Amino acid sequence: MSADILVVYKKNFEAVHDRSIGSIEKVLQKFVNEQGIRVDMTAREKVRRSDFIGRDLVIVIGGDGTLTSIAHSVDAETPVMGVNSHPKEEDKDGSVGFFMGSDTHHFEDDLVSALDGTAIVNVLPRLQAEIVTTSGNVIRCDPALNDLLIANTHQYQPSRYRLQRGKGDSSIDTIQTSSGMLFSTYVGKGAWFRHTFDIEDQEFTLDSVQDHYLAGARELPLGERREGEHWIWTKQPTILTSDMHRGYVVSDGWDEYHFTRGASISVSIDGPPLRLLTFRGRILEKN
């Protein structure tokens, strides 16, 4: 068995987290000695896009925030294995670990499954935003596994924009003033989106989760919350034209991409998918 593995970990100096890293390092060293695999370990704060190129497997140690913060650097072909270093099941202050398919107790067996190809491969769609500036420059933002925000950089000021989506009778073309727009994938809907919009009665068919996404305008005036303009489950791209002095796109609460008045921002579910490994059930079964 030969493999080139990159391990990215969250470093927060908590004893429980350090113990998990130590336990995982011992298992990895065993595989290096016995299987001849190559392993590089780096902290999340130091990792670069170039570190992910050519890897057979990326292992993320931490919680969901750690995984979403580095997943944008992983291409559509490289499998990712999440290891929850502080499970909530063992400590109420721990991480839920929705995207983390493994933990320290199962890590050795799960690593074997990941390397021999018997792990469950969840191909998860990601949101993609593209900014076109008034001078014609095109900025492709990091793909978002959970959610994506477009808003005024000064959150105390309104977000003003033209909203366009679709063609024909079902099309939308309107001017909105809100607290910004929030977008979410199906697997990300349980995070920020459901706390902002009432989606509890919404039914999502599994055959639509790969090519649909949620889009909603935050805190629109009540009189403007018409059907399809407050929030929607759609597969059509959403196009915003900024009427803000300065706004930004934020993918999964990480890097910010700034734009000015007149820029257009297109959002779709056409980002590169993420190949996330799990071992005792599929991600969609958790939703």
ROPADREN-144340 format. One record per residue (C-alpha): residue number from 1; chain; x negated, y, z. Coordinates in steps of 0.1 Angstrom, whole numbers. Layout:
N
PT num chaine    xx    yy    zz
PT NUM      A     X     Y     Z
...
This chain:
287
PT num chaine    xx    yy    zz
PT   1      A     0     0     0
PT   2      A   -14    34   -11
PT   3      A     1    67    -4
PT   4      A    -8   104    -1
PT   5      A    12   119    28
PT   6      A    16   154    40
PT   7      A    28   159    76
PT   8      A    42   193    86
PT   9      A    50   199   122
PT  10      A    65   226   144
PT  11      A    40   239   169
PT  12      A    57   255   199
PT  13      A    36   242   228
PT  14      A    65   224   245
PT  15      A    54   192   262
PT  16      A    82   171   248
PT  17      A    73   182   213
PT  18      A    36   176   218
PT  19      A    42   141   231
PT  20      A    62   133   199
PT  21      A    34   146   177
PT  22      A     9   125   196
PT  23      A    31    94   193
PT  24      A    35    99   156
PT  25      A    -2   105   150
PT  26      A   -10    72   166
PT  27      A    13    54   142
PT  28      A    -1    73   112
PT  29      A   -37    65   122
PT  30      A   -27    28   124
PT  31      A   -14    30    88
PT  32      A   -46    48    77
PT  33      A   -68    21    92
PT  34      A   -47    -9    80
PT  35      A   -31     3    48
PT  36      A   -56    28    35
PT  37      A   -31    56    31
PT  38      A   -42    92    32
PT  39      A   -26   116    57
PT  40      A   -30   154    60
PT  41      A   -14   172    89
PT  42      A    -7   209    91
PT  43      A    14   233   112
PT  44      A    44   249    96
PT  45      A    29   283   100
PT  46      A    -2   274    79
PT  47      A    13   253    51
PT  48      A    13   266    16
PT  49      A    31   256   -16
PT  50      A    -1   241   -30
PT  51      A    -3   216    -1
PT  52      A    28   198   -13
PT  53      A    16   192   -49
PT  54      A     9   155   -57
PT  55      A    22   140   -25
PT  56      A    40   107   -23
PT  57      A    58   116     9
PT  58      A    63   147    30
PT  59      A    70   141    67
PT  60      A    85   170    87
PT  61      A    83   168   126
PT  62      A   106   191   145
PT  63      A   143   200   140
PT  64      A   166   211   113
PT  65      A   151   246   113
PT  66      A   116   232   107
PT  67      A   128   212    78
PT  68      A   148   239    61
PT  69      A   120   264    65
PT  70      A    95   243    46
PT  71      A   119   224    22
PT  72      A   118   252    -3
PT  73      A    82   243   -11
PT  74      A    91   207   -19
PT  75      A    99   198   -55
PT  76      A   128   177   -67
PT  77      A   107   145   -70
PT  78      A    89   143   -37
PT  79      A   108   124    -9
PT  80      A   110   141    25
PT  81      A   113   123    58
PT  82      A   125   143    88
PT  83      A   115   132   123
PT  84      A   134   147   152
PT  85      A   108   155   179
PT  86      A   133   165   206
PT  87      A   167   147   200
PT  88      A   198   162   217
PT  89      A   208   127   226
PT  90      A   179   125   250
PT  91      A   181   162   262
PT  92      A   210   186   260
PT  93      A   185   213   251
PT  94      A   171   193   222
PT  95      A   179   195   185
PT  96      A   209   180   167
PT  97      A   186   170   139
PT  98      A   213   168   112
PT  99      A   187   164    84
PT 100      A   163   144   105
PT 101      A   167   108    96
PT 102      A   141    94   121
PT 103      A   128    99   156
PT 104      A    97    87   175
PT 105      A   114    55   186
PT 106      A   121    44   150
PT 107      A    92    61   133
PT 108      A    70    31   125
PT 109      A    97    10   110
PT 110      A   111    40    91
PT 111      A    77    48    77
PT 112      A    75    13    63
PT 113      A   109    18    47
PT 114      A    99    51    32
PT 115      A    67    37    18
PT 116      A    81     4     4
PT 117      A   111    21   -12
PT 118      A   139     7     9
PT 119      A   149    39    27
PT 120      A   182    56    18
PT 121      A   175    84    -7
PT 122      A   199   113    -3
PT 123      A   198   136   -34
PT 124      A   210   169   -19
PT 125      A   219   199   -42
PT 126      A   205   233   -33
PT 127      A   216   268   -39
PT 128      A   195   290   -62
PT 129      A   196   328   -65
PT 130      A   180   348   -93
PT 131      A   174   385   -91
PT 132      A   171   406  -123
PT 133      A   159   441  -116
PT 134      A   168   472  -135
PT 135      A   134   470  -152
PT 136      A   140   435  -164
PT 137      A   119   416  -139
PT 138      A   132   382  -129
PT 139      A   127   369   -93
PT 140      A   137   333   -86
PT 141      A   143   330   -49
PT 142      A   136   300   -28
PT 143      A   162   272   -31
PT 144      A   185   269    -1
PT 145      A   195   236    14
PT 146      A   219   251    40
PT 147      A   230   286    32
PT 148      A   221   318    14
PT 149      A   228   354    24
PT 150      A   231   385     2
PT 151      A   235   417    21
PT 152      A   224   452    28
PT 153      A   190   451    45
PT 154      A   204   475    71
PT 155      A   231   453    85
PT 156      A   249   483   102
PT 157      A   256   497    67
PT 158      A   281   481    43
PT 159      A   271   459    14
PT 160      A   285   473   -18
PT 161      A   285   453   -50
PT 162      A   305   443   -81
PT 163      A   315   406   -79
PT 164      A   320   385  -110
PT 165      A   328   349  -114
PT 166      A   343   327  -141
PT 167      A   361   334  -174
PT 168      A   397   336  -185
PT 169      A   427   337  -163
PT 170      A   409   324  -132
PT 171      A   381   349  -135
PT 172      A   371   375  -108
PT 173      A   357   409  -115
PT 174      A   361   433   -86
PT 175      A   343   459   -65
PT 176      A   338   449   -29
PT 177      A   326   465     3
PT 178      A   318   439    30
PT 179      A   291   428    54
PT 180      A   275   408    26
PT 181      A   282   375     9
PT 182      A   274   341    24
PT 183      A   269   310     3
PT 184      A   267   274    16
PT 185      A   261   239     2
PT 186      A   285   211    13
PT 187      A   260   197    38
PT 188      A   253   232    51
PT 189      A   289   242    57
PT 190      A   288   230    93
PT 191      A   262   256   103
PT 192      A   268   293    96
PT 193      A   296   292    71
PT 194      A   323   275    93
PT 195      A   317   300   121
PT 196      A   323   329    96
PT 197      A   352   315    76
PT 198      A   382   294    85
PT 199      A   376   262    65
PT 200      A   388   236    89
PT 201      A   418   226    67
PT 202      A   398   225    35
PT 203      A   394   191    19
PT 204      A   362   184     1
PT 205      A   361   154   -23
PT 206      A   328   136   -24
PT 207      A   327   137   -62
PT 208      A   325   175   -60
PT 209      A   298   180   -34
PT 210      A   270   177   -60
PT 211      A   281   206   -82
PT 212      A   303   228   -59
PT 213      A   293   253   -33
PT 214      A   311   277    -8
PT 215      A   310   314   -13
PT 216      A   325   341     9
PT 217      A   325   378    15
PT 218      A   319   385    52
PT 219      A   343   407    70
PT 220      A   362   421    41
PT 221      A   390   445    51
PT 222      A   421   425    57
PT 223      A   439   440    27
PT 224      A   412   429     3
PT 225      A   412   392    13
PT 226      A   430   380   -18
PT 227      A   428   344   -29
PT 228      A   394   335   -43
PT 229      A   378   368   -31
PT 230      A   375   361     6
PT 231      A   360   326     2
PT 232      A   361   299   -24
PT 233      A   348   264   -31
PT 234      A   335   266   -67
PT 235      A   310   253   -92
PT 236      A   309   285  -113
PT 237      A   280   309  -108
PT 238      A   286   340   -88
PT 239      A   271   373  -101
PT 240      A   267   404   -79
PT 241      A   256   438   -92
PT 242      A   242   458   -64
PT 243      A   254   493   -54
PT 244      A   231   493   -24
PT 245      A   200   514   -20
PT 246      A   183   483    -7
PT 247      A   195   448    -2
PT 248      A   181   413     2
PT 249      A   185   376    -5
PT 250      A   177   353    24
PT 251      A   175   315    18
PT 252      A   180   293    48
PT 253      A   171   322    72
PT 254      A   135   323    59
PT 255      A   119   344    33
PT 256      A   135   377    22
PT 257      A   137   388   -15
PT 258      A   145   425   -18
PT 259      A   164   443   -45
PT 260      A   177   479   -52
PT 261      A   208   495   -67
PT 262      A   216   482  -102
PT 263      A   200   448   -97
PT 264      A   220   417  -106
PT 265      A   219   386   -85
PT 266      A   232   353   -98
PT 267      A   239   324   -74
PT 268      A   246   288   -84
PT 269      A   242   253   -72
PT 270      A   216   247   -98
PT 271      A   185   247   -76
PT 272      A   161   218   -76
PT 273      A   177   190   -55
PT 274      A   160   177   -24
PT 275      A   152   140   -20
PT 276      A   158   135    17
PT 277      A   153   101    32
PT 278      A   175    86    59
PT 279      A   174    51    74
PT 280      A   207    43    93
PT 281      A   233    60    72
PT 282      A   237    86    45
PT 283      A   238   123    51
PT 284      A   272   127    36
PT 285      A   286   102    62
PT 286      A   277   127    89
PT 287      A   300   154    75
